[in-house]
Amino acid sequence: MTEVVSVRFKSRGKSYYFDPAGHQVEAGQNVIVETSKGLEFGECTRENSFVEDTKVIPPLRPIIRLATADDLKAAEENRAREKEAFQTGLEKIREHKLDMKLVDVEYNFEGNKILFFFTSDGRVDFRELVRDLAGIFRTRIELRQIGVRDEAKMLGGLGICGKAFCCNQFLDDFQPVSIKMAKTQNLSLNPTKISGTCGRLMCCLKYEQDAYEELVKNAPKTDSYVETPDGKGTITEINLLRQKAKVRLETPSGDLSVSYYPLSEIEFIKTGKQRRAEVIAEAKEREARGEKPSFNLRRNVNEKSTPRPTGAANPDRPPKDRKPPTVKAESTPGPSPEGEEAPKKPRRRRRKRSNGGGTSDAPKVE
C-alpha cells in the first residue's frame, strides 16, 4: 500500500496521485506540487489515503507545500492574464484567417508558458500564429487541438435533463458510448434525443448499461411465443425496468387481445421465427380446406415466407427483353470444282480441366 493525496489542477480536470511528503492535507485545500512541467497550483480532492501499489504510476511526484497567501495571489493574477491572452488570441486568429475556434487559455503557475486550446475540423497550419503570440507575450507558446467533448467539458453548460454537464462536474475520463446502448435500453434512436450538446452520444447512456445487460439475459425476446395465465400469445413489447411484457393473446375465435404480465408469470415456449412458420403453415392448410384462417395474414407474406427454388422464374415479374443468341452460319463443305472431295474438318475433343472440375470448351486439334 502507498500513501497518496489526490490533487486536481482545474475544477473540471482529472485528479492525480501525489506523494504527501510528510504533509497532512485535507480535501479542499490548495497545494503546490511538482510536475514534469514544473511547479503547479492545484486543489486537493481527497485527503491522505492508502491505495494499492498497482494503481500508482511511478515516479510519484511530491507535494512541495500548502498554498500560501502569495501563491493564491499569483494564481489570481494568472487567471486575469488568461482573459487578456484569450482576447489577443481571438484577434490574431481572425487576422491570420485560420479555420479554428479558440476554446480556452491556461497559464502555468510560474508564468513562463501559455497553453491555447482550440477546436478545428481538420489540421491547421498555425506556425505564423505562434510566432506572433510569442512576440507579444515574450514567453513559451503551445497550441493544442482538442475534441468537441473536451470543449463541452471546459466551457460547461446545461444538458437536456436540466442539470450541468456530467463531464464538467465529476467525470474524469470519457467512457466509450455506442448506439447499441440506446437499443438495449429501448430508447429512441433519433440522434437529436440521444445526443448531447457536444453532438456526440450522451455520456449518461453508459451509467445504466450494465444493469440493462443483466436484465436482458433473463428476459424473453420480442416476438417470442409464451404461455400466460390467460392463455398463449406473442410478446410485442418488454419493459425491462418494470419487468413486464406486453402480450398479444390468441383466442379460439381468432380475435386478438393485448394485456400486460410480469415476466415471472410468463413461460417461454418458442421463438417468434418458429411460431411464425407454424402460423403460416396453419393458414395455408385452412386455406386449402376452404376455411377462414385464424389470423389475418396477407398473401404476399405467405409468398415471401415460402422459399423459391434456385433458378425458378418469378411469374409476377415481366420477362426482360433479351437479345436472341447469335448463331454463326457455317457452310457445309461440298465437292470441289475439280470433282475432288472436300477435306474433312479435324476432330475436336474437349480436354479436361487441370483441376478436374468439368470440361473446357477450348478446342484441341489433333
C-alpha positions as CSV (number, residue, x, y, z in Angstrom):
1,M,0.0,0.0,0.0
2,T,1.2,3.5,-0.8
3,E,0.1,6.8,0.9
4,V,-1.1,9.3,-1.7
5,V,-3.0,12.6,-2.0
6,S,-5.4,13.3,-4.9
7,V,-4.9,16.7,-6.5
8,R,-6.8,18.3,-9.3
9,F,-5.4,21.3,-11.3
10,K,-8.7,22.5,-12.7
11,S,-12.2,22.4,-11.3
12,R,-13.2,20.3,-14.3
13,G,-9.9,18.3,-14.6
14,K,-8.8,14.9,-13.7
15,S,-7.4,14.0,-10.2
16,Y,-3.8,12.7,-9.9
17,Y,-1.9,11.0,-7.1
18,F,1.0,12.8,-5.4
19,D,3.3,11.8,-2.6
20,P,2.2,13.8,0.6
21,A,5.9,14.0,1.6
22,G,5.0,14.4,5.2
23,H,2.2,16.9,4.7
24,Q,-1.2,16.3,6.1
25,V,-3.6,17.7,3.5
26,E,-7.4,18.0,3.8
27,A,-9.9,18.0,0.9
28,G,-10.5,21.5,-0.5
29,Q,-7.0,22.8,0.5
30,N,-4.8,24.3,-2.2
31,V,-1.3,22.9,-2.6
32,I,1.8,23.5,-4.7
33,V,3.1,20.3,-6.3
34,E,6.0,19.3,-8.5
35,T,5.1,18.1,-12.0
36,S,7.1,17.2,-15.1
37,K,6.4,20.7,-16.4
38,G,7.5,22.5,-13.2
39,L,5.6,23.8,-10.2
40,E,1.8,23.8,-10.4
41,F,-1.1,25.1,-8.3
42,G,-3.8,22.6,-7.5
43,E,-6.6,21.7,-5.2
44,C,-6.8,18.6,-3.0
45,T,-9.8,16.4,-3.8
46,R,-9.0,13.6,-1.4
47,E,-7.0,13.7,1.8
48,N,-4.2,11.4,2.7
49,S,-5.2,7.8,2.0
50,F,-3.6,4.5,1.1
51,V,-4.1,2.8,-2.3
52,E,-2.7,-0.4,-3.9
53,D,0.7,-0.2,-5.5
54,T,-0.7,-1.3,-8.8
55,K,-2.8,1.9,-9.0
56,V,0.2,4.2,-8.6
57,I,2.2,5.1,-11.7
58,P,5.9,5.7,-10.7
59,P,7.6,8.1,-10.2
60,L,5.2,9.6,-7.7
61,R,5.8,13.4,-7.6
62,P,5.8,15.1,-4.1
63,I,3.8,17.9,-2.7
64,I,6.1,20.9,-2.2
65,R,4.0,22.9,0.3
66,L,0.5,24.0,1.2
67,A,-0.5,27.1,-0.8
68,T,0.3,30.4,1.0
69,A,-1.3,33.8,0.5
70,D,1.3,34.7,-2.0
71,D,0.5,31.6,-4.0
72,L,-3.2,32.4,-4.0
73,K,-2.4,35.9,-5.2
74,A,-0.2,34.6,-8.0
75,A,-2.9,32.2,-9.1
76,E,-5.5,35.0,-9.3
77,E,-3.1,37.1,-11.4
78,N,-2.7,34.2,-13.8
79,R,-6.5,34.0,-14.1
80,A,-6.6,37.6,-15.1
81,R,-3.8,37.3,-17.6
82,E,-5.6,34.3,-19.1
83,K,-8.5,36.5,-20.1
84,E,-6.3,39.1,-21.8
85,A,-4.4,36.3,-23.6
86,F,-7.8,34.9,-24.8
87,Q,-8.8,38.2,-26.4
88,T,-5.4,38.6,-28.0
89,G,-5.6,35.0,-29.4
90,L,-9.0,35.7,-30.9
91,E,-7.7,38.8,-32.7
92,K,-4.7,37.0,-34.1
93,I,-6.8,34.1,-35.3
94,R,-9.1,36.5,-37.2
95,E,-6.1,38.4,-38.6
96,H,-4.5,35.2,-40.0
97,K,-7.9,33.9,-41.2
98,L,-7.4,30.4,-39.7
99,D,-10.2,27.9,-39.6
100,M,-10.0,27.2,-35.8
101,K,-12.1,28.1,-32.7
102,L,-10.3,29.2,-29.6
103,V,-11.8,27.5,-26.5
104,D,-9.6,28.3,-23.5
105,V,-6.2,29.7,-22.4
106,E,-4.2,28.5,-19.5
107,Y,-1.1,30.0,-17.7
108,N,1.1,27.7,-15.8
109,F,1.8,28.7,-12.1
110,E,5.3,30.0,-12.8
111,G,4.0,32.1,-15.7
112,N,6.6,31.0,-18.3
113,K,4.2,29.1,-20.5
114,I,0.8,29.8,-22.1
115,L,-1.3,27.0,-23.4
116,F,-4.0,27.7,-26.0
117,F,-6.8,25.1,-26.6
118,F,-8.7,25.2,-29.9
119,T,-11.0,23.0,-32.0
120,S,-11.0,22.6,-35.7
121,D,-12.4,20.2,-38.4
122,G,-9.0,19.5,-39.8
123,R,-5.3,20.2,-39.5
124,V,-4.3,23.9,-39.1
125,D,-1.0,25.4,-40.0
126,F,-0.6,27.8,-37.1
127,R,3.2,28.4,-37.2
128,E,2.8,32.1,-38.1
129,L,0.2,32.5,-35.3
130,V,2.7,31.0,-32.8
131,R,5.4,33.4,-33.9
132,D,3.1,36.4,-33.4
133,L,1.9,35.3,-30.0
134,A,5.4,34.6,-28.8
135,G,6.4,38.1,-29.9
136,I,3.6,39.6,-27.9
137,F,3.8,37.7,-24.7
138,R,7.6,37.0,-24.7
139,T,7.1,33.5,-23.3
140,R,6.7,29.9,-24.5
141,I,3.5,29.3,-26.5
142,E,1.8,26.0,-27.1
143,L,-1.3,25.3,-29.1
144,R,-3.3,22.1,-28.5
145,Q,-6.1,20.9,-30.6
146,I,-9.0,19.2,-28.6
147,G,-12.3,17.4,-29.5
148,V,-15.8,18.6,-29.1
149,R,-16.3,16.6,-25.9
150,D,-13.3,18.3,-24.3
151,E,-14.7,21.7,-25.4
152,A,-18.0,21.0,-23.7
153,K,-16.1,19.9,-20.6
154,M,-14.1,23.1,-20.5
155,L,-17.0,25.5,-21.2
156,G,-19.7,23.8,-19.3
157,G,-23.4,24.2,-19.7
158,L,-26.8,22.6,-19.1
159,G,-27.9,19.3,-20.6
160,I,-31.4,18.3,-21.8
161,C,-32.1,16.9,-18.3
162,G,-31.7,20.5,-16.8
163,K,-28.6,19.7,-14.9
164,A,-25.0,20.8,-15.5
165,F,-22.9,18.6,-17.8
166,C,-21.6,15.4,-16.2
167,C,-18.2,15.9,-17.8
168,N,-17.9,19.4,-16.3
169,Q,-19.0,18.2,-12.8
170,F,-17.5,14.8,-11.9
171,L,-16.4,12.8,-15.0
172,D,-12.6,12.4,-15.1
173,D,-12.4,10.3,-18.3
174,F,-14.8,9.9,-21.3
175,Q,-16.2,6.4,-21.5
176,P,-16.9,4.9,-25.0
177,V,-20.6,5.2,-25.8
178,S,-22.2,3.3,-28.7
179,I,-25.7,3.3,-30.4
180,K,-26.0,-0.3,-29.2
181,M,-26.5,1.0,-25.6
182,A,-29.5,3.0,-26.8
183,K,-31.0,-0.1,-28.4
184,T,-30.5,-2.2,-25.3
185,Q,-32.3,0.5,-23.2
186,N,-35.2,0.7,-25.6
187,L,-34.5,4.4,-26.3
188,S,-35.5,6.4,-29.3
189,L,-32.8,6.2,-32.0
190,N,-33.4,9.8,-33.0
191,P,-29.9,11.4,-32.9
192,T,-31.3,14.7,-31.5
193,K,-32.8,12.8,-28.5
194,I,-29.8,10.7,-27.5
195,S,-27.0,13.2,-28.3
196,G,-25.6,15.8,-26.0
197,T,-24.8,19.5,-26.6
198,C,-21.4,18.5,-28.0
199,G,-23.1,16.5,-30.8
200,R,-21.9,13.1,-29.5
201,L,-23.9,10.4,-27.8
202,M,-24.7,11.3,-24.2
203,C,-22.3,10.0,-21.6
204,C,-25.2,9.0,-19.3
205,L,-26.1,6.1,-21.6
206,K,-23.2,4.3,-20.0
207,Y,-24.5,4.6,-16.4
208,E,-27.2,2.0,-16.6
209,Q,-25.8,-0.2,-19.4
210,D,-24.6,-2.9,-17.0
211,A,-28.0,-3.1,-15.3
212,Y,-29.8,-3.4,-18.6
213,E,-27.4,-6.1,-19.9
214,E,-28.1,-8.1,-16.8
215,L,-31.9,-7.7,-17.2
216,V,-31.8,-8.7,-20.8
217,K,-30.1,-12.0,-20.0
218,N,-33.2,-13.2,-18.1
219,A,-35.9,-11.7,-20.2
220,P,-37.5,-13.2,-23.3
221,K,-37.1,-11.5,-26.7
222,T,-39.8,-9.6,-28.6
223,D,-42.0,-11.8,-30.9
224,S,-41.4,-14.8,-28.6
225,Y,-44.4,-17.2,-28.2
226,V,-45.1,-17.6,-24.5
227,E,-47.7,-19.1,-22.0
228,T,-49.5,-16.7,-19.7
229,P,-52.2,-17.2,-17.0
230,D,-54.8,-16.2,-19.6
231,G,-53.5,-18.4,-22.5
232,K,-50.9,-18.4,-25.1
233,G,-49.7,-15.3,-27.0
234,T,-46.9,-13.4,-28.6
235,I,-44.7,-10.7,-26.8
236,T,-44.9,-7.4,-28.6
237,E,-43.1,-5.1,-26.1
238,I,-40.9,-5.6,-23.0
239,N,-40.3,-3.1,-20.1
240,L,-37.0,-4.2,-18.6
241,L,-37.0,-1.9,-15.6
242,R,-40.6,-2.8,-14.5
243,Q,-40.0,-6.4,-15.6
244,K,-43.3,-6.5,-17.5
245,A,-44.2,-7.6,-21.0
246,K,-47.0,-6.7,-23.4
247,V,-48.5,-9.9,-24.8
248,R,-50.9,-10.3,-27.7
249,L,-53.2,-13.2,-26.7
250,E,-54.8,-15.6,-29.0
251,T,-58.5,-16.6,-28.8
252,P,-60.3,-19.6,-30.4
253,S,-62.5,-17.1,-32.4
254,G,-59.4,-15.6,-33.9
255,D,-59.7,-12.2,-32.2
256,L,-56.7,-10.7,-30.5
257,S,-56.4,-9.0,-27.1
258,V,-53.5,-7.3,-25.5
259,S,-52.5,-7.5,-21.8
260,Y,-49.5,-6.8,-19.6
261,Y,-48.0,-9.5,-17.5
262,P,-45.0,-9.7,-15.1
263,L,-42.1,-11.7,-16.5
264,S,-42.3,-14.0,-13.6
265,E,-45.8,-15.2,-14.8
266,I,-44.7,-15.8,-18.4
267,E,-43.3,-19.1,-19.6
268,F,-41.3,-19.2,-22.7
269,I,-42.4,-21.7,-25.4
270,K,-40.6,-20.9,-28.7
271,T,-39.1,-18.1,-30.6
272,G,-41.0,-15.8,-32.9
273,K,-39.4,-17.3,-36.1
274,Q,-40.6,-20.8,-35.2
275,R,-44.0,-19.6,-34.3
276,R,-44.4,-17.6,-37.5
277,A,-43.5,-20.6,-39.5
278,E,-46.2,-22.6,-37.7
279,V,-48.8,-19.9,-38.2
280,I,-48.1,-19.7,-41.9
281,A,-48.4,-23.4,-42.3
282,E,-51.6,-23.5,-40.4
283,A,-53.1,-20.6,-42.6
284,K,-52.2,-22.5,-45.8
285,E,-53.8,-25.7,-44.5
286,R,-57.0,-23.8,-43.7
287,E,-57.0,-22.0,-47.0
288,A,-56.6,-25.4,-48.8
289,R,-59.6,-26.7,-46.9
290,G,-61.6,-23.6,-47.8
291,E,-61.7,-22.4,-44.2
292,K,-61.0,-18.9,-42.9
293,P,-57.5,-18.7,-41.4
294,S,-57.4,-17.9,-37.7
295,F,-55.0,-15.0,-38.3
296,N,-55.3,-12.2,-40.9
297,L,-52.2,-13.0,-42.9
298,R,-51.5,-11.2,-46.1
299,R,-51.0,-13.2,-49.2
300,N,-47.6,-11.6,-50.0
301,V,-46.4,-12.6,-46.6
302,N,-47.1,-16.2,-47.4
303,E,-45.4,-16.0,-50.7
304,K,-42.3,-14.4,-49.3
305,S,-42.1,-16.9,-46.5
306,T,-42.2,-19.8,-49.0
307,P,-38.7,-20.5,-50.3
308,R,-38.4,-20.4,-54.0
309,P,-36.2,-22.9,-55.7
310,T,-33.0,-21.6,-57.1
311,G,-33.2,-20.6,-60.7
312,A,-37.0,-20.5,-60.8
313,A,-38.6,-17.7,-62.7
314,N,-40.8,-15.1,-60.9
315,P,-44.3,-15.2,-62.6
316,D,-45.1,-11.7,-61.3
317,R,-42.1,-10.1,-62.9
318,P,-42.3,-9.4,-66.6
319,P,-39.6,-11.1,-68.6
320,K,-36.7,-8.8,-69.6
321,D,-36.1,-8.1,-73.2
322,R,-33.2,-10.3,-74.1
323,K,-31.5,-10.4,-77.4
324,P,-31.7,-13.7,-79.2
325,P,-28.5,-15.7,-79.2
326,T,-26.5,-15.1,-82.3
327,V,-25.9,-18.2,-84.4
328,K,-22.9,-18.4,-86.6
329,A,-23.7,-19.7,-90.1
330,E,-21.4,-22.5,-91.1
331,S,-21.1,-23.5,-94.7
332,T,-21.5,-27.2,-95.5
333,P,-18.4,-28.4,-97.3
334,G,-19.3,-29.7,-100.8
335,P,-17.4,-31.2,-103.7
336,S,-14.7,-29.0,-105.3
337,P,-14.9,-27.8,-108.8
338,E,-12.3,-30.4,-110.0
339,G,-14.5,-33.2,-108.6
340,E,-12.4,-33.9,-105.6
341,E,-13.9,-34.4,-102.2
342,A,-13.6,-31.5,-99.8
343,P,-11.2,-32.1,-96.9
344,K,-12.8,-33.2,-93.7
345,K,-12.6,-30.9,-90.7
346,P,-10.3,-32.0,-87.9
347,R,-11.9,-33.8,-85.0
348,R,-12.2,-31.6,-81.9
349,R,-12.0,-33.1,-78.5
350,R,-12.7,-31.3,-75.2
351,R,-9.9,-31.6,-72.8
352,K,-10.3,-31.9,-69.1
353,R,-9.6,-29.0,-66.8
354,S,-6.5,-29.2,-64.7
355,N,-8.5,-29.1,-61.5
356,G,-10.7,-31.9,-62.6
357,G,-13.9,-29.8,-62.3
358,G,-15.7,-30.3,-65.6
359,T,-14.6,-29.8,-69.2
360,S,-13.3,-26.9,-71.1
361,D,-14.7,-25.5,-74.4
362,A,-11.2,-24.8,-75.8
363,P,-10.8,-26.9,-78.9
364,K,-7.8,-29.1,-79.4
365,V,-6.8,-30.1,-82.9
366,E,-5.2,-33.5,-83.4
